[in-house]
Amino acid sequence: MVAWRFHSGRLCLDLMDLMGRVGPLDRVGPADRADPGDPVDPGADPPPDAGRLAQWLHAAGLVPAGTPLDGVDGRWAERFAELARDIDQLVRDDLAGHGRYAASRLDHLNALAAPPPPAPRAVRGEEGGLVRALAAPPDCAALLAAVARDAVDLLTDPVTRARLRQCQGEGCRRVYLDTSRGRRRRWCSSEECGNRERVARHRARTHGQL
């Protein structure tokens, strides 16, 4: 079982992290990467398979625990990977501060956000208390809409958007919300990128003393 970690502070950014290995979008110019049909970097890792995506949907809280996700297949993974590309492009456009957003990516994001997300219900659980369930079996479009709407909310909220940060860890492409006191957070995760940098510093000091 995967021990999922959500470091970014937003669902849409967590999807970027999950699917972020489908191809670094910042290796090409804005005119070349604005189309959702752009080819994936051939040197990039493939997107997660259907099983891993289903696990993530549960872990992220998009689907209540125990809800069957038998319909998740490779096409679902492809569509979530495409949404991740939209979010990646638009978030990095915002971080660049040039005031321009890839129009086709924005149109695709808005189209995915249009359908209603899964409708929740309160039902009695096995122990008698109320638990969350879904009014109907979740389909791909509804779950995509939930993540796309989170991205729309983020990108249209100037206060939250101002907290977007690119992780400073070497080779890390994660983006996160800096909610730390003084806005001095440098890494997506102190346990991962932060620890790697501390270890590197320690080794550098140790070798320097030899």
Secondary structure, DSSP 8 states (H G I E B T S, - for coil): -------SSSHHHHHHHHHGGG--GGGS-TTTS-STT----TTS-----HHHHHHHHHHTTSS-TT---TT--HHHHHHHHHHHHHHHHHHHHHHHTSS---HHHHHHHHHHHSS----EEEEE-TTSSEEEEESS---HHHHHHHHHHHHHHHHT-HHHHTTEEE--STT---EEE--SGGG----S-IIIIIHHHHHHHHHHHHHHH-
